[in-house]
Structure formats: structure tokens, C-alpha cells
Amino acid sequence: MSIHLYYFFLVIISVLSLVALNLLFQSRKSKNLPPGPPYLPIVGNLHQLKQPLHRCLYELSQKYGKVFSLWFGSRLVVVVSSQTAAQECFSKNDIVLANRPYFLVGKYIAYNYTTLVSSPYGDHWRNLRRIVATEVLSTHRLDSFLEIRRDEILRLVQKLALKASTNDDDFARVELSSMFSEMAYNTIMRMVSGKRYYGDDCDVTDVEEAKLFREIIKELMVLAGADNPGDFIPLLRWFRLDDLEKRLKRISKRTDSFLQGLVDEHRSGMRNTNTMIDHLLTLQHSHPEYYTDQIIKGLILVIN
């Protein structure tokens, strides 16, 4: 009985999928879209994309024009490689193009599409933009962190000087990319929470907490840039071909726990500093609906 029931549901799902695909491709044909290369059912133009991607898109623009359309699975993508067209898109029609696609990363890492970079255009997004412009990245707030930036730059220069002094030659070869990255993260997190998370053990605020922060950032960088086929071909989500969603759920819990710990630490008065978290928690008392813990954590996440 169970086998027959299984096959029955399989047939029903297959029929519904075919009907949905038929409606999808009919709707695609009826749209007044820019020109583009022919596409295949289900995968669209994904099979035509090659590395490096920018060269592939350039070659397509030479054939189909400065504005052309592609289908990434079920998602429509319009490629604009003309300066005048780009200006028209992002100045005259910026509100129309303000929304972001709903990817799996935004669901789990970006608090269900509620952060500044993932939220759809509307009252919530405008409120987040106002908070960032007036309370987080205003000229006055950035000027108040001038000494932090100076100190981190001085630390970098001293580290470079130390490497040069320990080398027998006149010049020392150093890998600057990681050093600039560490300086940037330390600067940001000192402004946000008053803590350093990169450098030698004697330089960081809390060794174990710093290690946890670096692990979280490393995994977030990997997963945020991960290509999820299910974002473009929803049918693949049924088959769970990889463990990306499971990894996203796991890192989202770790990230939220870490950020909530920072917020609670500052709320309890354990750290009496002039940081972004302190400032937002002060505003939370007068406007709790605008400065919830989730909004504060989302802002920290976006800034990093």
C-alpha cells in the first residue's frame, strides 16, 4: 500500500511540475524583455556561463547589445553594460530596482531578509537606511572614532617595521592583503564593540572570543559567496544535493548567539565605552520599536 501511495504522489508532483514549467515558459515569452541568447528549460542560460564570468558577459554583450537578458534557472537577470543605461537604472528607476532576490543566505544569515542589504524596499528598509545615515555612519560618529583608526594604522606600521628589522636584507617581503584585512576588521569591531579580534594573543581583547569571532567570519565569507543551485532551480531543493542549508542554519545560530552576547554585555554595563552598540542601546530606551536587538545585530552583521 505504501509503495502505491508513493508512486501516486510522485505522479502528482511530476504533473504539477510540468504544468508549472509550462506556465513559466509561457509567461517568459509574453514579457517584453531585452534580447538574449536562447535558453533551455529549467536551467535557462546557466549552462552557457563560463569562467571568467566578466569575459563571458562581455562576449554576450557584443552579440546581443549593451542591455540583454539571461535566465539563471527560474530567475530573470538583466545585464547592463552601458554607462547611460546604468545611470537610468540606478538614478531614474532606482526604486524599481531596489529589491534584492530572496536567496537562501538571506533567509538564515540576514535574519529572514530584514537586514539593510537583504530587506525589500519599503518602510523597514527606509528606517534602516535612516539609522545608518544618521546614527551609525554619520560624519560626527565617524569623527568620534578617529583615534581608533589612528591607533590601528600605527599598529600596522609598527608590525611592518618589525618584520623589516628582523630581516637581514634591506627589504622584507610581506603579505599585505591579510594585514590590511585584519586592520579593517579590528577598526570596525573596535568602533562597534570596543574589542580587537585579530593579532597576537597579547593584542586581542579576549583570546577565546577572538578565536570564535574569526571562525564565524571565515565561515560566513565562504557561505555568503556559495553558489546554491536551489536558489535558481527550486526543484533541486527537494533532492538536497548538498548540506548548504544545514550549514547555513548552523552558522546562523552561532552568529546570532555571538552578536546577542555582545549586545547583552553592553546592555549590562560590563563595558562602559562609546561604541556603536552603546549608542544604539541608548536609543533603544526612547524608541524600542526602531532599535530592537535584531536590528542592532543586523547592523553589526552588515557593517562587517
Summary of the structure (lengths in Angstrom):
residues: 304
radius of gyration: 24.4
end to end distance: 54.4
largest distance: 81.5
contacts: 789
relative contact order: 0.09
helix: 62%
strand: 5%
